[in-house]
Amino acid sequence: MSEPDLNTLLSRVAQGERDALRAVYVRQSTRLFGVAMAILRDRSAAADVVQTSFVRIWQRAAQFDVARGDAAGWLGGIVRHAALDAIRRRGREIPTDDPNLGDGEYAADALTRLETAEDNARLRACLEQLEGRNREGILLAFVHGLSHPQIADRLGEPLGTVKSWIRRGLLSLRACMA
Amino acid sequence: MTNFLSLTGDERDVIAGEYVLGTLDQHSSEQVEAAMARDPNWAAAVAAWEARLGGLVDLAPPEAPPPQLWTEVEAALWPPPAAPARKPSRFWQSWAIGASLAAAALAGLAVMPRQTAPQMQAVLVADANQPAFMAQVDAAGGLQLAAATSAGGVRPNAAEGRSLQLWGLPPGATTPRSLGVLPRDAGIFHVASGQLHAVPDMLILISQEPEGGSPTGLPTGPVVFYGRLVAVPQPGHW
């Protein structure tokens, strides 16, 4: 017998099964803590966010649409939005001079990791069609929670330019993935 | 101030995309959430972006959370009731099952000199079910812990720079209580009855901790040995 998949576990969480929530935690907490850490870069703040997220997962599991299905994506979205809320409350005072952020090396490694899933192969191909800095801006925002001014600062470009790049990049991605 | 509800088409879709990307400020993202709650077109636009970009979340390198985080999640969701009524989690139960199997296999094995017949005992095993310690509760309610290999034999030790710490988890309790840090290479370790409060089915656990014991009052390292206290049939009963 294989272990129940995440979709099954989430439907059991929706029915109030505590053991199912624990099983989700055991399986996903390392991944989800990484998602929060990429944005917050502070273990204590990331732990708060993951805790808040598991309370939300418990409360909202019934809203997860098993038929549409991407449980890992749903969990990741909850943690990412909780982390984004946390940095917005702190006025995004997260230091952005971390040399590991947004480097070419990071971006290349990140794109390689995208390749693993079939769905992501498409996303990767579409990201690769974007101009380099445009792609980097989108990854910095999504993965590391950087704001427009922080991205502008990092890329050494005017704020208005960065904003319009990112909007254009989003529309290109939408067209590419349609 | 733009009313987001009035936006349509690409204008709406770009804001929805920026919401999912995370670049909107707090005020704007709250406006998006309000619009999502009132307008299914907004909710659909955001869901479509989550589906398109969601895979990017796995670009974040995985990292192990602090070991006590699950306990904190549980405490936030299900605060312990005033009266002790909680079932121990499966996590503890699985140890108890393994430990009682080992105890059954070793029933009757005498490994420790005793002054009085033990009332309860536990065989502490590692995951491989190799008995490592014998814990016995004496008539006075105190606990004696000795290596299971031979009376006063060489005890399994913690790794260099770490300590082994003894814990008790009574049935119904959700967090174990420290019974002391084991001194390195000592013979028999004794826990006073006032500290032990032995009850049948209590789990006895040994975790590996930073030198000198857990800094938090709860196990922080791996549980390396565990066993369950079971009543020992007294000679007068047969």
Contacts between the chains, C-beta under 8 A, distances in Angstrom:
chain1	res1	chain2	res2	distance
A	18	B	78	7.2
A	18	B	89	7.8
A	19	B	89	7.5
A	19	B	90	5.5
A	21	B	77	7.9
A	22	B	70	7.0
A	22	B	89	6.8
A	22	B	90	7.3
A	22	B	91	7.4
A	25	B	70	5.6
A	25	B	73	6.7
A	29	B	64	7.9
A	29	B	65	5.1
A	29	B	69	7.0
A	29	B	70	7.4
A	30	B	62	4.7
A	30	B	63	6.6
A	30	B	64	5.2
A	30	B	65	6.9
A	31	B	58	7.5
A	31	B	62	5.0
A	33	B	62	7.5
A	33	B	63	5.3
A	33	B	64	6.8
A	33	B	65	3.9
A	33	B	69	7.8
A	34	B	60	4.6
A	34	B	61	5.4
A	34	B	62	4.1
A	34	B	63	4.4
A	35	B	57	5.5
A	35	B	60	4.6
A	37	B	60	7.0
A	37	B	61	8.0
A	37	B	63	5.1
A	38	B	59	7.7
A	38	B	60	3.6
A	38	B	61	7.1
A	39	B	60	7.9
A	43	B	66	6.6
A	46	B	65	7.6
A	47	B	65	6.1
A	47	B	66	5.4
A	47	B	69	5.4
A	47	B	72	7.5
A	50	B	65	5.9
A	50	B	69	6.3
A	50	B	73	7.9
A	51	B	69	6.5
A	51	B	72	5.3
A	51	B	73	5.3
A	51	B	76	5.9
A	54	B	73	4.5
A	54	B	76	8.0
A	54	B	77	7.5
A	55	B	73	7.1
A	55	B	76	5.5
A	55	B	77	5.9
A	58	B	77	5.7
A	70	B	51	7.4
A	70	B	54	6.5
A	73	B	50	7.0
A	73	B	51	7.5
A	73	B	54	3.8
A	73	B	55	7.2
A	73	B	57	7.0
A	76	B	54	6.4
A	76	B	57	3.7
A	76	B	58	7.3
A	77	B	50	5.5
A	77	B	54	6.2
A	77	B	57	7.2
A	80	B	22	7.2
A	80	B	57	5.9
A	81	B	22	7.9
A	84	B	22	4.6
A	84	B	29	7.6
A	85	B	26	7.9
A	88	B	25	7.0
A	88	B	26	4.2
A	88	B	29	7.2
A	89	B	26	7.4
A	110	B	59	4.0
A	113	B	58	6.2
A	113	B	59	5.9
A	114	B	55	6.3
A	114	B	56	7.3
A	114	B	58	7.2
A	114	B	59	6.7
A	116	B	58	7.9
A	117	B	55	6.5
A	117	B	58	7.9
A	119	B	55	5.9
A	120	B	55	4.0
A	120	B	58	7.5
A	123	B	52	7.1
A	123	B	53	7.4
A	123	B	55	5.0
A	123	B	56	7.1
A	138	B	21	6.7
A	139	B	56	6.9
A	139	B	59	6.7
A	141	B	21	4.8
A	141	B	22	5.5
A	141	B	23	4.9
A	142	B	21	5.5
A	142	B	22	6.4
A	142	B	53	6.1
A	142	B	56	4.7
A	142	B	57	7.7
A	142	B	59	7.9
A	143	B	56	6.1
A	143	B	57	7.5
A	143	B	59	4.7
A	143	B	60	5.6
A	145	B	22	5.5
A	147	B	23	6.1
A	147	B	25	7.6
A	148	B	23	5.4
A	151	B	23	7.8
A	166	B	18	7.3
A	166	B	21	7.1
A	166	B	23	6.6
A	167	B	14	5.2
A	167	B	17	7.9
A	167	B	18	7.4
A	170	B	14	6.1
A	170	B	17	4.0
A	170	B	18	7.1
A	170	B	21	7.0
A	171	B	10	7.0
A	171	B	13	7.9
A	171	B	14	6.8
A	171	B	17	8.0
A	173	B	52	6.4
A	173	B	53	7.5
A	174	B	13	6.9
A	174	B	17	7.2
A	174	B	52	6.8
A	177	B	52	5.3
